[in-house]
Amino acid sequence: MQVLNEQALLADVIRERRSIKKGYTKQPVLKETVIELLEVAIWAPTHGMRQPWRFLFVGEEQQKQFAKQIASTYPEERQQNREAYLNEPSAILVMIMQSGENQKQQDENFGATACMIQNFQLLAWEQKLGVVWKTNPHIYDPTVAKMLNVQDNERIIGFLHMGYFDELPENKERIPVIDKFSTFHVG
């Protein structure tokens, strides 16, 4: 019976988790907390045990300079907006992934990293730490990659904006599975 109770708890966490995009409190996100969550999140499925991820933590002390540097890659008229945007969360975790040697490995690495990110989001949610996975244009900018010491065999797949929050976003309904489910028929 213990397994059923744990499954029910997991199902609840999966259904309750939300992406927290704004409204962060002033409570800092500590590097130690992020490392603790990542130590569990990395138990995601990973093809060939490649574990293709690496992380760059931007905490409270580094954030203003980080935001200024990333914003500087935008056209001048957008820089102030992008800098403010990157200073909204309490911390940012840059998700860096090893590129695959071929399309199959690229897909496998992305799938494994996405699973790890979902694990991280669920674990953070249990701690009342909000997370949203951001894929803004700067993650594709070679200048940003160079600034962040991303290697030739790596790519940025997102910035995780993080922060504690007081207000829960609305629940957005999902399309019922049956509407997207079919059975293979021979012939």
Backbone bond lengths (Angstrom), bond angles and torsions (degrees), N, CA, C in turn:
res aa  C-N    CA-C-N  psi(-1)  N-CA   C-N-CA  omega(-1)  CA-C   N-CA-C  phi
1 M - - - 1.452 - - 1.525 112.27 -
2 Q 1.318 118.08 -27.44 1.462 121.49 179.79 1.526 110.47 -59.15
3 V 1.352 117.77 -40.02 1.452 121.68 -179.09 1.530 110.26 -62.82
4 L 1.327 118.45 -41.69 1.460 121.16 178.85 1.519 111.15 -62.09
5 N 1.323 117.32 -41.83 1.463 120.26 179.11 1.528 110.82 -63.92
6 E 1.335 117.36 -41.54 1.454 121.00 178.62 1.526 110.68 -65.39
7 Q 1.344 117.57 -38.68 1.463 120.36 178.16 1.522 110.48 -64.73
8 A 1.327 116.73 -40.29 1.465 120.15 178.52 1.524 110.08 -63.10
9 L 1.334 117.25 -41.26 1.462 120.64 178.21 1.521 110.80 -63.76
10 L 1.318 117.79 -43.61 1.450 121.61 179.41 1.526 110.27 -62.80
11 A 1.322 117.66 -44.85 1.463 121.35 178.40 1.527 110.58 -59.93
12 D 1.318 117.49 -39.38 1.468 120.86 177.90 1.525 111.04 -64.24
13 V 1.330 117.33 -45.06 1.473 120.72 -179.97 1.528 109.87 -62.53
14 I 1.318 117.24 -42.48 1.467 120.81 179.36 1.529 110.35 -60.94
15 R 1.327 117.04 -44.96 1.469 120.76 -178.59 1.530 112.87 -72.49
16 E 1.311 117.48 -31.62 1.473 121.23 -176.25 1.524 113.28 -82.61
17 R 1.325 118.46 -26.44 1.461 121.39 -175.30 1.525 110.94 -58.96
18 R 1.316 114.77 138.26 1.459 121.87 177.11 1.526 108.74 -130.85
19 S 1.300 115.89 154.50 1.462 120.76 170.12 1.524 106.89 -80.22
20 I 1.311 115.88 123.80 1.466 120.94 179.56 1.531 107.21 -99.28
21 K 1.328 115.66 108.53 1.460 121.51 -173.11 1.521 113.15 -98.56
22 K 1.331 117.33 -20.61 1.465 120.55 -177.64 1.521 108.78 -161.09
23 G 1.329 115.31 177.88 1.455 119.88 178.69 1.522 113.20 78.12
24 Y 1.319 116.13 29.26 1.458 120.09 179.87 1.530 110.55 -71.53
25 T 1.317 116.04 145.67 1.464 121.04 175.82 1.529 108.93 -81.24
26 K 1.295 116.34 178.63 1.477 121.75 179.80 1.537 112.19 -82.05
27 Q 1.336 117.52 -7.36 1.464 120.66 -178.79 1.526 109.80 -61.55
28 P 1.334 118.01 123.34 1.468 120.15 -178.68 1.531 112.30 -69.89
29 V 1.309 114.97 149.91 1.466 122.13 172.58 1.517 105.78 -95.68
30 L 1.308 115.86 116.70 1.462 120.90 -175.72 1.524 111.79 -85.00
31 K 1.311 114.92 142.05 1.467 122.08 176.63 1.532 109.62 -53.98
32 E 1.323 117.10 -41.40 1.475 121.44 -178.11 1.528 111.05 -62.49
33 T 1.321 117.51 -37.82 1.466 121.04 178.19 1.518 109.82 -64.93
34 V 1.323 116.94 -44.69 1.468 121.49 -179.20 1.534 110.03 -63.11
35 I 1.317 117.09 -44.17 1.469 120.39 178.60 1.525 110.42 -61.34
36 E 1.317 116.85 -43.23 1.477 121.27 179.30 1.533 110.59 -59.93
37 L 1.319 117.83 -43.34 1.464 121.04 178.88 1.527 111.19 -67.64
38 L 1.326 116.38 -40.41 1.466 120.19 179.54 1.523 112.19 -65.33
39 E 1.337 117.11 -33.63 1.472 120.63 179.43 1.528 111.79 -58.59
40 V 1.327 116.73 -28.68 1.469 120.78 176.73 1.527 110.01 -92.30
41 A 1.327 117.39 -40.97 1.466 121.72 -176.14 1.521 112.67 -58.79
42 I 1.330 117.36 -32.31 1.470 120.39 -177.18 1.533 113.42 -69.48
43 W 1.315 117.16 -2.29 1.466 120.32 175.62 1.529 111.50 -81.01
44 A 1.307 116.62 17.53 1.469 122.22 175.29 1.523 109.31 -67.40
45 P 1.339 116.60 157.08 1.466 118.79 174.23 1.523 109.68 -59.79
46 T 1.331 116.29 138.31 1.461 120.66 179.24 1.526 108.75 -144.84
47 H 1.315 115.76 118.93 1.462 121.93 -177.67 1.522 110.44 -57.77
48 G 1.327 115.69 129.76 1.460 121.14 177.29 1.517 113.55 59.57
49 M 1.315 116.64 19.14 1.483 123.00 -177.76 1.527 110.79 52.37
50 R 1.345 117.08 34.61 1.465 120.76 -179.88 1.527 112.06 -68.88
51 Q 1.341 117.07 -28.94 1.468 120.85 -179.38 1.529 109.40 44.20
52 P 1.344 117.51 66.34 1.455 122.44 -165.99 1.534 115.68 -80.11
53 W 1.299 117.48 16.16 1.463 120.56 -173.41 1.524 113.17 -105.16
54 R 1.319 112.94 156.40 1.466 120.47 167.21 1.513 106.56 -150.64
55 F 1.322 116.30 160.20 1.457 121.54 -168.31 1.523 110.97 -130.57
56 L 1.322 115.26 142.50 1.455 121.40 174.50 1.528 106.59 -124.45
57 F 1.314 116.69 113.01 1.466 122.24 -177.34 1.521 110.46 -90.29
58 V 1.311 115.49 131.19 1.463 122.54 175.66 1.519 106.76 -118.77
59 G 1.321 115.33 103.41 1.459 120.49 -179.05 1.513 111.91 -96.04
60 E 1.292 113.55 -175.10 1.458 123.22 -175.79 1.539 112.73 -51.06
61 E 1.320 116.84 -41.21 1.464 120.89 -175.70 1.527 112.77 -71.64
62 Q 1.313 117.89 -29.28 1.458 121.65 -176.45 1.532 113.45 -99.05
63 Q 1.304 117.09 -13.08 1.461 120.74 -165.93 1.528 114.70 -63.38
64 K 1.307 118.93 -43.69 1.473 120.30 -178.24 1.533 111.47 -60.57
65 Q 1.329 116.46 -44.97 1.463 120.37 179.14 1.531 110.58 -68.07
66 F 1.323 116.61 -40.98 1.466 121.86 177.78 1.533 109.77 -58.89
67 A 1.333 116.63 -49.60 1.460 121.33 -178.61 1.522 110.91 -60.78
68 K 1.306 116.55 -41.74 1.473 121.34 179.36 1.537 110.30 -62.63
69 Q 1.335 116.84 -44.26 1.465 120.28 -179.17 1.531 111.97 -65.40
70 I 1.334 116.65 -45.43 1.471 119.53 -179.15 1.526 109.31 -66.25
71 A 1.327 117.25 -43.39 1.470 121.49 -179.66 1.523 111.64 -61.44
72 S 1.324 117.40 -29.51 1.467 121.06 -178.63 1.525 112.40 -64.74
73 T 1.330 118.25 -14.46 1.464 121.49 -179.89 1.529 111.84 -84.64
74 Y 1.323 116.67 -6.91 1.461 122.07 179.45 1.526 109.60 -92.10
75 P 1.340 117.40 161.14 1.463 119.41 173.33 1.534 109.94 -56.44
76 E 1.319 116.27 148.46 1.463 121.83 -172.69 1.530 112.77 -52.26
77 E 1.314 117.74 -39.46 1.468 120.70 -178.15 1.531 113.70 -69.03
78 R 1.320 117.90 -13.23 1.481 121.18 179.54 1.520 112.87 -107.11
79 Q 1.311 118.23 -8.59 1.468 121.55 -172.68 1.525 113.25 -61.77
80 Q 1.302 118.05 -43.88 1.468 120.54 -178.58 1.534 110.46 -63.09
81 N 1.328 116.16 -42.26 1.456 121.36 178.57 1.527 111.04 -62.72
82 R 1.326 117.45 -45.62 1.466 121.62 -178.54 1.526 111.37 -67.99
83 E 1.302 117.26 -35.71 1.459 120.33 177.66 1.531 110.59 -65.32
84 A 1.320 116.63 -45.01 1.474 120.47 177.40 1.530 110.38 -61.93
85 Y 1.319 116.48 -42.61 1.462 122.38 179.23 1.536 111.33 -58.63
86 L 1.317 116.71 -44.28 1.464 120.86 -178.47 1.524 112.78 -75.95
87 N 1.311 117.63 -11.67 1.463 121.30 175.49 1.526 112.56 -95.63
88 E 1.338 118.60 -4.62 1.468 121.70 179.99 1.532 113.37 -65.73
89 P 1.334 118.87 -49.32 1.469 117.58 -179.07 1.521 110.70 -70.97
90 S 1.323 115.72 164.48 1.463 120.90 178.44 1.522 111.92 -78.80
91 A 1.328 116.75 -23.51 1.464 122.55 178.21 1.521 107.83 -161.11
92 I 1.314 115.30 161.40 1.468 121.77 177.75 1.524 107.68 -131.12
93 L 1.318 115.73 139.07 1.456 121.51 173.75 1.527 106.87 -117.57
94 V 1.323 116.45 113.04 1.465 121.36 178.69 1.525 107.16 -81.68
95 M 1.328 115.47 126.11 1.456 121.78 -178.58 1.528 108.22 -99.13
96 I 1.317 115.60 116.26 1.461 122.10 -178.14 1.529 107.96 -115.58
97 M 1.318 115.46 133.83 1.459 120.87 -174.89 1.518 110.26 -125.13
98 Q 1.329 116.26 141.62 1.470 120.53 173.02 1.517 108.82 -68.73
99 S 1.317 115.88 133.86 1.462 120.00 174.33 1.523 107.77 -72.56
100 G 1.296 116.34 152.01 1.460 119.80 177.30 1.514 111.34 -84.17
101 E 1.327 115.69 159.66 1.465 120.94 177.82 1.524 111.71 -72.82
102 N 1.326 116.22 -18.98 1.460 122.18 178.05 1.527 107.80 -150.69
103 Q 1.327 117.81 177.13 1.468 120.86 -176.25 1.532 111.70 -60.56
104 K 1.325 117.27 -39.19 1.468 121.24 179.70 1.528 110.22 -59.81
105 Q 1.322 117.00 -50.01 1.474 119.50 179.48 1.522 111.36 -65.76
106 Q 1.322 117.27 -36.43 1.467 120.68 177.55 1.536 109.42 -59.34
107 D 1.332 116.18 -47.57 1.469 120.70 179.49 1.528 111.32 -64.32
108 E 1.323 116.27 -43.20 1.466 119.72 179.11 1.525 111.25 -62.97
109 N 1.322 116.78 -42.64 1.465 120.21 -179.99 1.522 111.12 -64.56
110 F 1.326 116.31 -41.61 1.461 119.09 178.78 1.528 110.72 -65.51
111 G 1.339 116.45 -43.02 1.466 119.93 178.62 1.520 111.87 -60.67
112 A 1.316 116.87 -44.42 1.467 120.76 179.53 1.525 110.63 -63.39
113 T 1.327 116.32 -43.25 1.459 120.05 -178.72 1.522 110.77 -67.52
114 A 1.319 117.27 -39.29 1.467 120.49 176.92 1.536 110.82 -63.00
115 C 1.332 117.34 -40.30 1.471 120.48 176.50 1.524 110.36 -62.42
116 M 1.318 116.63 -42.57 1.465 120.73 179.44 1.528 110.46 -63.27
117 I 1.337 116.67 -40.43 1.465 120.33 178.60 1.530 110.21 -63.85
118 Q 1.326 117.51 -42.01 1.472 119.72 177.38 1.525 110.34 -61.82
119 N 1.330 117.48 -42.75 1.467 119.95 175.67 1.527 110.26 -56.46
120 F 1.332 116.00 -46.23 1.464 120.96 -179.44 1.525 110.39 -60.28
121 Q 1.328 116.84 -45.11 1.463 120.42 -179.51 1.533 111.58 -61.84
122 L 1.313 116.72 -41.33 1.472 119.95 179.78 1.528 111.36 -67.72
123 L 1.313 116.87 -42.68 1.465 120.70 178.39 1.531 110.87 -64.98
124 A 1.319 116.67 -40.57 1.460 120.69 177.71 1.524 110.18 -63.31
125 W 1.318 117.05 -41.75 1.469 122.03 -179.72 1.529 110.60 -58.26
126 E 1.322 115.95 -41.51 1.474 119.95 178.37 1.527 111.11 -60.09
127 Q 1.327 117.42 -27.05 1.469 122.69 -179.07 1.530 111.53 -95.74
128 K 1.339 115.97 9.00 1.480 121.75 -178.42 1.527 111.92 64.12
129 L 1.331 116.12 28.35 1.449 122.75 176.01 1.520 108.05 -103.42
130 G 1.316 116.80 118.67 1.454 121.48 -178.85 1.516 111.19 -82.60
131 V 1.327 115.37 144.04 1.463 122.13 -179.24 1.523 108.16 -141.03
132 V 1.328 115.72 142.24 1.458 120.89 169.19 1.524 107.57 -137.53
133 W 1.332 116.11 136.07 1.454 123.06 -179.67 1.521 107.52 -88.93
134 K 1.323 117.10 115.13 1.459 122.85 -176.99 1.525 110.62 -107.16
135 T 1.337 115.19 135.46 1.461 121.32 178.76 1.531 109.48 -126.10
136 N 1.312 116.02 52.11 1.466 121.83 179.45 1.532 110.61 -66.15
137 P 1.337 116.80 163.52 1.477 120.45 -176.93 1.529 114.56 -53.87
138 H 1.328 118.41 -29.69 1.471 118.84 -177.17 1.525 113.71 -63.63
139 I 1.335 118.02 -21.37 1.472 117.60 179.78 1.529 111.75 -70.05
140 Y 1.334 116.60 -16.66 1.465 121.35 179.81 1.526 112.47 -100.31
141 D 1.311 116.92 -0.90 1.460 121.98 -174.94 1.530 110.16 -82.66
142 P 1.342 118.46 121.22 1.466 120.83 179.51 1.534 113.07 -59.10
143 T 1.318 117.29 -29.48 1.467 120.80 178.00 1.521 110.36 -65.87
144 V 1.332 116.74 -41.57 1.470 121.32 177.53 1.523 109.01 -65.22
145 A 1.318 116.77 -44.41 1.471 120.38 178.83 1.527 110.39 -56.75
146 K 1.307 116.62 -43.30 1.468 120.57 179.12 1.524 110.78 -65.32
147 M 1.341 117.30 -43.80 1.472 121.72 178.41 1.529 111.61 -56.40
148 L 1.337 115.01 -37.21 1.466 120.89 -174.72 1.526 112.74 -95.73
149 N 1.323 116.50 10.31 1.461 122.35 176.50 1.539 112.17 59.73
150 V 1.335 115.61 38.65 1.461 120.96 175.25 1.521 106.90 -77.91
151 Q 1.318 116.65 127.82 1.463 122.71 -175.68 1.529 111.19 -77.98
152 D 1.327 116.06 166.59 1.464 121.36 -179.02 1.527 112.45 -61.13
153 N 1.318 117.24 -29.30 1.463 120.91 -178.90 1.530 111.86 -95.60
154 E 1.331 117.30 21.69 1.460 122.55 -178.76 1.527 109.82 -133.11
155 R 1.336 114.20 165.38 1.457 120.39 172.00 1.524 109.48 -149.26
156 I 1.314 115.49 152.21 1.468 120.44 174.88 1.518 106.86 -81.35
157 I 1.330 117.14 130.96 1.470 118.15 177.08 1.524 112.12 -111.12
158 G 1.294 117.03 -1.56 1.451 118.57 174.44 1.508 112.67 164.62
159 F 1.312 113.85 162.63 1.459 122.71 170.10 1.520 105.07 -109.80
160 L 1.326 117.21 125.57 1.458 120.27 172.99 1.520 107.25 -91.64
161 H 1.322 116.27 112.23 1.457 121.11 174.88 1.528 106.59 -84.26
162 M 1.332 115.69 133.17 1.461 120.31 -173.91 1.513 110.88 -132.81
163 G 1.332 114.67 149.66 1.452 120.09 173.81 1.513 110.45 178.45
164 Y 1.303 114.90 155.18 1.462 120.29 174.47 1.521 107.33 -78.39
165 F 1.312 116.96 156.30 1.459 120.86 -172.34 1.529 110.36 -145.86
166 D 1.320 115.00 158.79 1.465 121.09 176.90 1.523 111.70 -108.31
167 E 1.329 115.86 -34.89 1.460 120.53 -173.61 1.516 111.09 -104.41
168 L 1.320 115.65 129.10 1.458 122.60 -178.89 1.533 110.22 -85.86
169 P 1.326 118.19 129.77 1.469 119.30 176.58 1.528 110.78 -68.49
170 E 1.315 114.84 161.16 1.460 119.92 178.81 1.517 111.56 -63.18
171 N 1.298 114.97 148.22 1.451 121.76 174.17 1.526 107.95 -76.27
172 K 1.316 117.36 128.29 1.467 121.52 176.69 1.513 107.80 -104.03
173 E 1.308 115.60 123.46 1.459 121.27 -177.10 1.523 110.99 -63.57
174 R 1.299 115.69 150.45 1.456 122.85 176.65 1.526 109.53 -100.69
175 I 1.324 116.02 152.37 1.463 120.60 173.27 1.521 107.19 -67.54
176 P 1.328 118.81 131.76 1.467 120.06 179.89 1.529 111.42 -56.65
177 V 1.305 115.95 139.37 1.464 122.10 -178.55 1.522 110.60 -55.13
178 I 1.309 117.04 -40.13 1.466 120.53 -176.46 1.529 111.55 -58.42
179 D 1.329 116.98 -26.88 1.466 120.93 178.46 1.529 112.20 -74.16
180 K 1.305 117.35 -14.09 1.468 121.30 -178.36 1.537 111.29 -123.13
181 F 1.305 117.30 16.72 1.458 122.86 -173.75 1.518 109.56 -115.95
182 S 1.320 115.86 136.20 1.451 120.09 174.43 1.517 108.61 -143.86
183 T 1.303 115.57 170.58 1.458 122.64 179.26 1.519 108.53 -118.50
184 F 1.312 116.55 134.40 1.456 121.58 179.01 1.526 109.11 -66.11
185 H 1.310 115.49 134.53 1.464 120.85 176.62 1.516 108.48 -120.83
186 V 1.318 115.53 131.60 1.458 121.68 178.84 1.514 108.84 -73.68
187 G 1.318 115.89 137.75 1.456 118.94 171.37 1.441 114.31 113.85
